[in-house]
């Protein structure tokens, strides 16, 4: 099994962008009915799960061979 190159800075930067975007969208009320509120538990869950699943997808992509055409 091959593992992809792991760059903690890259995963931290992507996670910060995703969590920040979701926080802004929650605060403006674009994703929920009311504006002015941010759900910190949801953002914490996203901050933990996003890098985990993105790394697992990178491992999957590193181990799948392309079908030759």
C-alpha positions in Angstrom: 0.0 0.0 0.0 1.4 3.4 -1.0 0.8 6.4 1.2 0.6 9.9 -0.2 3.0 12.6 0.9 1.6 14.1 4.1 2.0 17.8 4.5 0.5 19.0 7.7 0.6 22.7 6.6 -1.4 21.9 3.5 -4.0 20.0 5.4 -4.1 22.8 8.1 -4.5 25.5 5.4 -7.3 23.6 3.6 -9.1 23.0 6.9 -8.8 26.6 7.9 -10.3 27.7 4.6 -13.2 25.2 4.8 -14.0 26.0 8.4 -13.7 29.8 7.8 -16.0 29.6 4.8 -18.6 27.6 6.7 -18.4 30.0 9.7 -19.0 33.0 7.4 -21.8 31.3 5.7 -23.4 30.4 9.0 -22.9 33.9 10.4 -24.5 35.5 7.3 -27.4 33.1 7.5 -26.9 31.7 4.0 -27.0 28.1 5.2 -29.5 28.5 8.1 -32.6 30.5 8.6 -31.3 33.0 11.1 -28.2 35.2 10.8 -25.7 36.2 13.4 -25.2 32.7 14.9 -22.3 30.3 14.6 -22.4 26.7 15.7 -19.0 26.0 17.3 -19.7 22.3 17.8 -20.5 21.8 14.0 -17.3 23.8 13.1 -15.2 21.7 15.5 -16.6 18.5 14.0 -15.8 19.8 10.5 -12.3 20.8 11.6 -11.6 17.2 12.8 -13.4 15.2 10.1 -12.4 17.2 7.0 -8.6 16.5 7.2 -9.3 12.9 8.2 -11.5 12.1 5.2 -9.4 14.1 2.7 -6.3 12.1 3.8 -8.2 8.9 3.4 -9.3 10.0 -0.1 -5.6 10.8 -0.9 -4.6 7.3 0.2 -7.3 5.8 -1.9 -6.2 7.8 -4.9 -2.6 6.8 -4.4 -3.5 3.1 -4.5 -5.9 3.0 -7.4 -4.5 2.2 -10.8 -6.0 3.8 -13.8 -7.5 1.6 -16.4 -5.5 1.7 -19.5 -7.4 2.8 -22.6 
